């Protein structure tokens, strides 16, 4: 699943997943180094601009989980987040 980060948004910012179905996030950043964090999944990655970072995960429980940029990337950083819906 491709996820693109740029000031101050993730695209997509809403991700649908299924319990027990493995996913590989292909993460890219456009302008500056960003972070990708899904605290409830124990996922954390740095995203250097122009590089693809791959992170594997398998959701174990259904629910709604937040993901966010955890590296300050400028004014507007505090709204850089998204939601994962796991069914």
Secondary structure, 3 states (H helix, E strand, C coil): CEEEEECCEEECCEEEECCCCEEEEEEEECCCCEEEEEHHHCEEEEECECCCEEEEEECCCCEEEEEECCCCCCCCHHHCEEEEEEC
